[in-house]
Amino acid sequence: MLSCAEFRFQVGAEPRKQTVQQILHGIGCPSCLRYLIAMRNLERVLLKAFSVDPPSEHLSSGGSRLGTKASDPSHHSSDKSQK
């Protein structure tokens, strides 16, 4: 049988994956069952937070976050003409 520590470690690592041992432990341990529910709720919130699309201005800038392309010579800090 799974200990509470093993259960929480496994659930914390992969909240959406559930083994037979975890199910059996969760049936007999209300504290760990609450932990499982909390971790699944957290996972859902995190997935939603990380699935945000970037602003449209970043998509039309030519690939760079600042709007300059990496191949643009003015993008580089060392310019040979300044020597």
Phi, psi and omega in degrees: 000146181284138174278166179298320180297316179296317179302309183294324177297312181295315181293320178297326180285319183218082184298332183272348178266133181225130179262169177299319180298321178294319179298313180297319179294317180298327178295321184265357184227096182301326180296315179289327176296318176297321177298316178301314180297316179297318180292323178291322176296317177298316179301317179297316179297316180295317178299320178294318181295323182275356181261022179282133177286146177292155177301149184297333180296331178284333181284332184259013185270002179089016173105343181256150180292331183263359178091001176252141179279150181297332181279353179288119183299333180289348180285334184276142184282333180261116180247126184297334182288346181275351183282000000 
